[in-house]
Amino acid sequence: MADRNARLAALMQEGDFSHKSLARAVVAAAARSGEDITCDHTYVTRWLKGSIPRGNMPQLIADATGRKLGRRITIDDIGMGDAAVSAIQPDLGLDFADHHEATTKAVADLWRADLAEAELLVRTQPDSAAWNTAALRWLVAPPDGELTREGNRAIGAVDVEMVRSTADAFSMLDGRFGGGHARRALIQYLHTDVRPMLDGKYSDAVGKQLHSAVAEALLLAGWMSYDSGLHGVAQRYFIQALRMTQAAGDRLLGGSVLSAMSHQATFVGRYQDAVALARAAYMGPGASLGPTMAAQFRAMEARALARLGDERGCDLALAEAESKICQRTADSDPLYIAYFDEVELAAEFGHCFRDLGRSVAATERGAGSIFGDGMNNRSDFFATMVQAEAYINQDEIGRGFEIALSALNLGEGLKSARCLQYVREFQSRVTDGMRRAAEFRDFAEQAGGFRLWLQAGLA
């Protein structure tokens, strides 16, 4: 038997609700939403005994009690938070909503379902149509209206800075230890601390800053989910981040979100989607696009084109990326893109040339792609593993295995499904002839002591 719903009982007492009056209030809330429902005092009795109704009923109960109490009440407040998980729809988070209020509800439901590890989210793969629809709607959507809200809790610039600083801290952990290290903690923070801010009281200016900060945090949640191998979850966070940038009027950040989508699309083998998303990222910000962001967007396009085998297109995109990165200044782009520099671009060249079969060029251009500062372990791992693969592709197996050991050492502290995939790709390049060589036997003996090599499972 379910536990009694003490939260709903307390709110009913506070609002002086009888069973019948709450039922009437819920019917009225449904009517305001354009729904026609049946509800009487027997329904309320079941809710108080712990029954959780289906569909949109929990939200209607919350709306009804909140209207009487004069403040916003959530489905968590009425003791029915689990309803969002049990009633989750397959398209949760995939829609680029018409109104920003729908985005606030979507991200709240998404955070709750993610924390509950809803199977429908965990096992899903990205939907190409959702990527393309979101990108198109972002490109052509008119600006949102004002974001002024009249909630109970006053939200100001210091609250926005809190969100940004907390996201920055999680971003640092992500780079050092991988998305799997603190992803859940980030989602918990967003669900517990940030969700009430979105429902607070703020001016239009603060509202835009808040939505921009939350969009950055959602973008990070998408990256960390992607790095953890939760591709369906990541896509949903990216799409909602993109919608948040629309509410904030932040076209530059919207471009960065599309670039992240492109990166994920390449990783999961949707190369044509990845090209389209990267080009949308480049076009969307218009004249406000700075050189660093332009370089990063072109690099993402080049990555996808390399996987497609389009050498000319890839070379043109890389050439423009290199030209743009030379134009960057200290204040030419937002701070969140400052990480993309000559070192990062060298890594992109290494990836592209490896995929185009230009192994010598990959080792030459990728040689400068290692940070070595201990703060970017995952990026260093990727670049080092690409170098190792490029060397064995040109039959310099001794050098390749030596570099691979360096990568595996970097990977010891990383919780990253992407890192594991890089190791598997490297293993697939090791031919039977290479395995018979003395260099491989020495390498395999040492590699067997590293977690990622063992998880990748080379027979």
Beta strands, then each sheet from edge to edge (+ up, - down):
strand 1: 149-150
strand 2: 201-202
sheet 1: 1+ 2-
end
